[in-house]
Amino acid sequence: MRVGTWAWRVAAALLTFAPMSLAQPAAYAQSPAEFYKGRTVELYIGYSVGGAYDLYARVLARHLGKHLPGSPTIIPKNMEGAGSLRLANWLYNVGAKDGTVVATIGRGTAFDPLLGSKGAQFRADKFTWIGSANNEVSVCVAWKTSGITDFEDTLSRELIVGGTGQAADTDQFPRILNGVLGTKFRIVTGYPGGNDVTLAMERGEVKGRCGWSWSSVLSTHKRWIEDKSITVLVQLSLNKHPDLPDVPLVMDFAKTEDQQQMFKLIFARQVMGRPFLAPPDVPKDRAEALRKAFMDTMKDSEFLADAEKSQLEINPVDGAEVEKLVQELYQTPKPLADKAAQFIRH
């Protein structure tokens, strides 16, 4: 009798608590729509106001929310510093991992740890990659008073160019050219953003810019092309831009296999020309929602009209492809990465 009573009590207790234990996961599990409804998503920009990264992010912010389940409000915020390295570190170590924080950083910043940056406190292959608004081509340009008229001139004459930080294309691209090809770029670094570098060119503080996205040239300073204030010296990518058939491609100057491999390591990042990402470990369903919303925005007619009005080139790359590229480049043999790192750090 006692055994029967004990068994009955255990069974009753199990029945009492079972519904509670089964209900708890359902109570805590939210669909992306339930999670994002009524929320604010912060979109951080690793550069100052007015540059191309800032423009791309602000146009995206005006349209992304309607494509996310729950239609959250998207608020752009600037966190400039060290060519967006400050933001990358913050995003990896501090930013909320629940899907309410996204960002755009320099396309080269992701590879700073690979290239030996002591200031980089992240692994880019752990970030949640959302997508890129553009498959980019960057250029080196010389100001009209520099006396430099073609790329070959930089092999024998100094060209002073402005930079935004050691992690940025504006600093790394001229350094790799100096190291591999023997060009004579001199970098004046520390400008808060690309817009500040172009102002420095106008003031005569620097005589050029190397690692300037062609889409940014068109969106912010197209008239400089038209009135010949600047000369485009070389394209920094794996393939030429259709707008620039007569401007030489950097890959054409590589004379050895090692040089080609180093250029690929540095310039393959152009595929992720305007990258958007979130911290590591964002819940999978929210990460997928962010990726889908991003690509849906890239096809949105209102977004495209807004981008065209701002003269922003849209040639999107989805988050899975960006993630794959980052993971592949993180598999670069260390001796080759170290050699490239020596060039861009000196």
N, C-alpha and C positions, 0 to 999 in steps of 0.2 A: 504494500500500500504506500509505504514511504517512497519507494522507488518510483511508483506511478505518479505520485504527487509531485515529486522532484522533476520528473520528465515533463509533466504538464506545465509546471512553472517555467522551465527553460523554454519550452515551445512557445508559451505565451509571451515571454520576454522577447524572443526572436521575432515574433510577429509584430510586437509593439515597435521595435526599433528598426525593423527592415524597411518600412516605408520611408523613414527619415533618412536612412543611409542611402537608399536608392534615389531619393529626391535631391540630395545635396549636389551631385554633379550637375543635374539639370538646373538647379538654382544658380550655380556659379558659371555654367556654360552660357555664353552669349554669342549669338550670330554676329557677324560684322555689322549688319544693319542695326541690331540692337545696341551694339557697343558704340558705334559712331553717331547715333542719333542724338542731336543736341550738344555734341562735343565740339571742341576746337582742336584743329590739327595745326601745329606750328611748323612752318617751313623755313628752316634756317639757311642763310646764304653766307658762304665763307668769304665774301668780298664786300667792299664798300658800295654804297648806292651809286647807280649810274653806269656801271660797267655791264658787259654782255651777260655774265652769270646772273647778275641782279635782274636784268631785263627778262631773261628767260624765266627765272623763278617767279617773278611778279605776274607775268602773263599766265603762266601755268596756274598760279594760285587763284586767279580769277575764274578758272573753269574746272579745276580738278574736283572740287567738292561735290558738284552735281553728279559726277560719275562714281563717287564712292557710295556704297550702301549707307543709308542713314543721312546722307547729304550734310556732312559736318562743315563748319566754317574753316577756311584755310587762311591762316595769318602769316604773311612773310615777315621775317626778322633777320637783320644783318648781324653777323658775328665775324668780322674780319680779323685778320692777324696771321702773319707768317705764310702768306699765300694759301690760306684756308687750312693750314695744318692745325691751328688752334681749334677750329670747329671739328675737324676729323677726330682729334683726341677727345674732345668733349662728347661728341656723339657716341664714341665707342665706350667711354668709361662712365659717363654721367647721364646722357640722354635717356629719357623714358623708353623702355623696350615694349611698350604696349600698343604701338602703332599710332600714337598721337604726336610723334616727332619724326619729321623727315628733313632732308637737307640736300643741298647741292654744294659740292666741293670741286676743287680743281681736278681735272682729269688725271693729272700726274701725281696728285697728292696720295692717291691710293697705293702707289708703288714706292713711296718714300721708305717704308720699312725694308723692302726688298733691296733698296739701293743704299742702305746703311745709315739712314738718318737717325741720329741719337734723340732727336726731339719727337720722333713718331712713337706714339704709345698705343698702337693698334695693329691688327692684322686685317688688311682689306678683304681677304677671302672669307672673313667671318661676318662682314657687314651684310645687311639685307638690301640687295640691289634691286631698285624699282624700275630703272630704265634710263635711257639717254634720249634727249630731244634731238640730238644731231650726231651724225657720223661725220666728224670734223676734219678739216684741213687747216693747219696753221701756216703762217708765213713769217718771214723776216722782212722788215721794211726799213728803208733809210729815209730820213728827212731831207728835204730839198736842198738844205744848206750843208749837208754832210760831206759832199764831194764823192760819195759812194754811189756808183751808177749800176753796178751789177755784182753778183755774188762773188765772182773771182776777185773783185777789189778787196774783199774782206780777208783774203789770204795774205795780203801784203800791207794793208792799211787798217789802223784801228778804227772801230766804230763803237761809240759809247751808246749802250742801250739801257733802258730802264727795266727794273725788275720788281716783283711784288713779294718775294720771299724765296728762301732756298728750296721749298717744296714745289714752287710754281714753274710752269712751262717757261715763263719769261726769264727765269734764271737757269733752269736745267737745259733748255734747248741750246742757247748759245754756248754753254759750257761743254756740252757733248760735241758740238761742232768744233770748238777750240781743241778739245782733246783728241778727237778722231781725225779731223781734217787739217788742223793747224790754222784755223781762222783766228782773227784778232779782235773778237768782240770783248769789250770791257763793260762789265755789268755794274750799274749803280742801283742797288737794291733797297728795299724797305718801303716802297710806295704802298699805300693801303689797298689799291686796286688798279685795274687796267685803265680806268678813266683818269686816274692820277698820273699814270705814265704818259698818256697822250697829252695831258696838260703840260707835263714837263717837256715834251717835245716842242710844243708851241712856245714855251718860255725859253727854250734853248738850253735847258739843263742837261738833256740827253739828245742824241742825234738819231735815235732809232728805237725799234722794238722788235724783239725776236721771240717767237712763240705767241703770236697774236692770231687768234682764230679769224679765218677769212669771213665767216658769218658775222663776226663782231665788227670787222672793218666795214662791211656793207651796211650793218644796222646802225652804227654809230658815227662813222666817218667816211661815208661813200664819196662825199665831195672832195676829200683829199685825193682820191683816185682820179676823179674827173678833172681837178685843177692841177694835178701832178705835184701836189705838196709832198707826196711820198712815192718811193719806188719800191715795188715788190721784188725782192732779191731771190728768194728760194721758197719752195713749198716743203713743209715739214710734215710728211705723212708717208704712208706706204704706196699711195696712188694719187695721181694728180686730180685737182678739181677741174670740172669742165669749163669753169669761167677762166681758167689760167693755162691754156694749152701751151703758151710760149714761155712760161716761167719754169725754170729747171726744178726737178724733183731731187730732194736730198739723197734718195736711194741711188741715184745715178752717179753720185760722187764716191760711193763706197767701192774701194779697190780690192778688198780682200773679204773672205767669208766671215772673219771675225768682225770686221767693220759692219758688214751687212747684218750680222746677228745683234750687234750692239744697237744699231739703228732701229732694228725691229723691236727690241726690248723697250726702247724709249718712245718710238713713234707709233707703235701699235695701239697705244692708249687713245689715239685719235678716234678710234671706233666709238669710244664712250665720250664723245665731244662735250656734251652737256649732261653729266651724270646726276641722277637723283637716287638717294639711298636712305636707309633707316638704320638704327642701331642693330647689333646682333640680336638673335633670339626673339624677334618679333613673332608672336603666334602665327602659325602657318596660314590659317585662314585669312588673317588680316594682311599678311604679307602678299598673299595671292590677290586679295581685294585691291591692295594698293597698286600692284603690277597691272591688273586688268584696268583699273580706273585710269592709270597713266596712259596706257595704249589707247583706251577709248577716247581720252582727251586729245591725243595726238591726231585723231580722225574727226574730231568735232569741228563742224563748219564754223561755228562762232569762234572757237579757239584759233583756227587757222586764219580767219579773217583778222583777228586781233594780232596774231603773230606777223602777218603780212603788213599790217599797218605799222608795226614796230620794226619792220624789215628784218625779222628773225628767220633764219633758214631752218626748216623743220624736215629732218630726215631721220625718223626715230629708230631706236634699237631697243628691243624688249629686255626686261630685267634678266631673263634666263640667259640671253646671249652675253650681256655684260658680265654676269656672274661667271660664265664659262671662260671668258677672256681673262678676267682677273685670276681665276684659279690656274689657268694655263701659264700665265706670266709668272705666277708665284712658284712654278716648277722650273724656272730658268736655272741652269747650272750655276752654282755659287761662284766659281772662278770668273765666269763671264759677267755676272752681275757685279762682282767686286771690282772688276776692271772698269766697267761703265760708271760705277759709283765713284771711283777715284777721279774720273774726268769731271763729273758734275759737282763734286765737292771742292774742286780746286780752281 
